[in-house]
Amino acid sequence: MHKILSSEVFPDQRLPVAEELIELTADIAPHSHAFFEIAVVVAGTGVHVSADGSLPLAAGSVVVLRPGQWHGYSECVGLVVRNAYLGTDIFGLLSGSLVPGTSAPTPHPAVQHAMRLLESDLTTAWTLDRLATAVNLAPGYLVRLFGRTASVSPMAYLQRIRAERAAGLLIETELPIATIGTAVGWPDPSHATRRFRAHFGLSPTRYREAFRP
């Protein structure tokens, strides 16, 4: 199943919020992503397909999707949808980490490249030096660029997207927690639980119990 990367949706990682208006002229294959999505049907009809079943859509229909929840569209007839995308840590960011009146910097191409590398290969034993080499930058300079763009270090960003991907797998699958940890680059179960709890405030077990349909 295709997974949409956060770096493909949020051009500014300091504020992971985006929206778009989409006209669906054909079926959309099932896919998942590591962020929240709110879809509001503006016009037309169709069917929303997800793990919760099939939902007929018409103007005014609203669909809310959790991180990792797969979904797709079928039987689209003039279907127009306005989507809002919210990163998993948006509420924490809005609580005070952003300074009103300041404009976000344009992401450096090397930072965007680094983000794509991390998101597409979570199981690699990434280090700062290894990532910097992959994008042809000095480690210290990459850290400074990342800080300007995402307000976190490259390794903190890696831990965040590992946690987001783990959250998606906890909701979307019945895989054992240890298997999920290995799949996102945390092969040690105790370490995986600590890292996940540090990001979401819940253990993987409690997160699955709370958010799995």
C-alpha positions as CSV (number, residue, x, y, z in Angstrom):
1,M,0.0,0.0,0.0
2,H,1.3,3.4,-0.9
3,K,2.3,5.6,2.1
4,I,2.4,9.4,1.7
5,L,5.4,11.0,3.3
6,S,5.0,14.0,5.5
7,S,7.7,15.9,3.5
8,E,5.5,15.5,0.4
9,V,2.6,17.3,2.1
10,F,4.1,19.8,4.5
11,P,6.5,22.3,2.8
12,D,7.2,23.9,6.1
13,Q,8.0,21.4,8.8
14,R,7.9,24.1,11.5
15,L,4.1,24.2,10.9
16,P,2.8,20.9,9.6
17,V,-0.5,22.1,8.3
18,A,-1.7,22.0,4.7
19,E,-4.9,22.0,2.7
20,E,-5.9,21.4,-0.9
21,L,-9.0,21.2,-3.1
22,I,-9.1,18.0,-5.1
23,E,-11.5,16.9,-7.9
24,L,-11.6,13.1,-8.1
25,T,-12.3,12.0,-11.6
26,A,-11.3,8.4,-11.0
27,D,-11.0,5.9,-8.2
28,I,-8.2,6.6,-5.6
29,A,-6.4,3.4,-4.5
30,P,-6.1,2.7,-0.8
31,H,-3.2,4.6,0.8
32,S,-2.1,5.7,4.3
33,H,-0.1,8.6,5.8
34,A,1.4,9.5,9.1
35,F,-0.7,12.6,9.8
36,F,-4.3,13.5,10.5
37,E,-6.6,14.2,7.5
38,I,-10.0,15.9,7.5
39,A,-11.9,15.6,4.2
40,V,-15.0,17.7,3.4
41,V,-17.0,16.9,0.3
42,V,-17.8,20.1,-1.6
43,A,-19.7,18.6,-4.5
44,G,-20.5,15.3,-6.3
45,T,-20.8,11.8,-5.0
46,G,-18.6,8.8,-4.3
47,V,-17.8,6.1,-1.8
48,H,-15.1,6.4,0.9
49,V,-13.4,3.0,1.6
50,S,-11.4,2.3,4.8
51,A,-11.0,-0.2,7.5
52,D,-14.2,1.0,9.0
53,G,-16.1,0.0,5.8
54,S,-17.7,1.8,2.9
55,L,-19.3,5.3,3.4
56,P,-21.4,6.9,0.7
57,L,-20.4,10.5,0.1
58,A,-22.3,13.6,-0.9
59,A,-21.9,17.3,-0.5
60,G,-21.4,18.1,3.2
61,S,-20.0,14.7,4.1
62,V,-17.0,14.8,6.4
63,V,-14.3,12.1,6.9
64,V,-11.7,12.3,9.7
65,L,-8.7,10.0,9.4
66,R,-6.1,9.2,12.1
67,P,-2.4,8.7,11.4
68,G,-1.8,5.4,9.7
69,Q,-5.4,4.7,8.8
70,W,-5.7,3.6,5.2
71,H,-8.5,4.8,2.9
72,G,-9.4,5.3,-0.7
73,Y,-12.3,6.5,-2.9
74,S,-14.5,4.7,-5.4
75,E,-17.5,5.3,-7.6
76,C,-16.5,9.0,-8.0
77,V,-19.0,11.2,-9.9
78,G,-18.0,14.8,-10.0
79,L,-16.5,14.4,-6.5
80,V,-14.8,17.5,-5.2
81,V,-13.1,17.2,-1.8
82,R,-11.3,19.8,0.3
83,N,-8.6,18.2,2.5
84,A,-6.9,19.5,5.6
85,Y,-3.7,17.8,6.7
86,L,-2.4,18.1,10.3
87,G,0.9,16.7,11.6
88,T,0.7,14.6,14.8
89,D,2.5,17.3,16.8
90,I,0.6,20.3,15.5
91,F,-1.2,20.9,18.8
92,G,2.0,21.0,20.7
93,L,3.5,23.4,18.2
94,L,0.6,25.7,18.3
95,S,0.7,25.8,22.1
96,G,3.7,28.1,22.1
97,S,6.7,27.0,20.0
98,L,5.9,29.3,17.1
99,V,6.4,33.1,17.5
100,P,3.5,35.2,16.2
101,G,4.4,37.6,13.4
102,T,7.4,35.7,12.2
103,S,7.6,34.1,8.7
104,A,8.9,30.6,8.2
105,P,12.0,30.1,6.2
106,T,11.9,28.3,2.8
107,P,13.3,24.8,3.4
108,H,16.8,24.3,2.0
109,P,16.9,21.6,-0.7
110,A,19.4,19.6,1.2
111,V,17.0,19.5,4.2
112,Q,14.2,18.4,2.0
113,H,16.4,15.7,0.6
114,A,17.5,14.6,4.1
115,M,13.9,14.4,5.2
116,R,12.9,12.2,2.3
117,L,15.9,9.9,2.9
118,L,14.9,9.5,6.6
119,E,11.2,8.9,5.8
120,S,11.8,6.4,3.1
121,D,14.3,4.2,5.0
122,L,13.5,4.2,8.7
123,T,15.3,0.9,9.4
124,T,18.7,2.2,8.5
125,A,21.0,2.9,11.5
126,W,21.1,6.6,10.7
127,T,23.7,8.8,12.4
128,L,24.2,12.5,11.9
129,D,27.5,11.9,10.0
130,R,25.9,9.3,7.7
131,L,23.0,11.6,6.9
132,A,25.2,14.6,6.3
133,T,27.4,12.5,4.0
134,A,24.3,11.4,2.0
135,V,23.3,15.1,1.4
136,N,26.9,16.3,0.9
137,L,26.9,18.7,3.9
138,A,29.0,19.1,7.0
139,P,27.2,17.6,10.0
140,G,27.2,20.9,11.9
141,Y,25.8,22.8,8.9
142,L,23.1,20.3,8.4
143,V,22.0,20.6,12.0
144,R,21.8,24.4,11.6
145,L,19.8,24.1,8.4
146,F,17.4,21.6,10.0
147,G,16.9,23.9,13.0
148,R,15.9,26.8,10.8
149,T,13.5,24.7,8.8
150,A,12.0,22.1,11.3
151,S,13.0,23.6,14.7
152,V,14.5,20.2,15.6
153,S,17.7,18.4,14.9
154,P,17.9,15.7,12.2
155,M,18.0,12.9,14.7
156,A,15.1,14.3,16.6
157,Y,13.2,14.5,13.3
158,L,14.1,10.9,12.7
159,Q,12.7,9.8,16.1
160,R,9.5,11.8,15.4
161,I,8.8,10.1,12.1
162,R,9.7,6.7,13.5
163,A,7.1,7.3,16.3
164,E,4.5,8.5,13.7
165,R,5.1,5.4,11.5
166,A,4.8,3.1,14.5
167,A,1.6,4.8,15.5
168,G,0.2,4.1,12.0
169,L,1.2,0.5,12.2
170,L,-0.4,0.1,15.6
171,I,-3.7,1.4,14.3
172,E,-3.6,-0.1,10.8
173,T,-2.3,-3.6,11.6
174,E,-2.3,-6.4,14.2
175,L,1.5,-6.8,14.1
176,P,3.2,-7.4,17.5
177,I,4.7,-4.3,19.0
178,A,8.2,-5.8,18.8
179,T,7.7,-6.3,15.1
180,I,6.5,-2.8,14.6
181,G,9.5,-1.5,16.5
182,T,11.9,-3.4,14.2
183,A,10.0,-2.1,11.2
184,V,10.6,1.5,12.1
185,G,14.2,1.2,13.2
186,W,13.8,0.4,16.9
187,P,14.8,-3.3,17.2
188,D,15.1,-3.3,21.0
189,P,11.5,-3.5,22.4
190,S,12.3,-1.6,25.6
191,H,13.9,1.2,23.7
192,A,11.0,1.3,21.2
193,T,8.5,1.6,24.1
194,R,10.5,4.4,25.7
195,R,10.9,6.4,22.5
196,F,7.2,5.9,21.6
197,R,6.1,7.0,25.1
198,A,8.3,10.1,24.9
199,H,6.6,11.2,21.7
200,F,2.9,10.3,22.4
201,G,2.7,10.1,26.2
202,L,1.3,6.6,25.9
203,S,2.9,3.2,25.6
204,P,2.4,1.4,22.3
205,T,-0.1,-1.0,24.0
206,R,-2.2,1.9,25.4
207,Y,-2.0,3.8,22.2
208,R,-3.4,0.8,20.2
209,E,-6.2,0.3,22.8
210,A,-7.1,4.0,22.7
211,F,-7.1,4.6,18.9
212,R,-7.6,1.4,17.1
213,P,-11.2,1.1,15.8
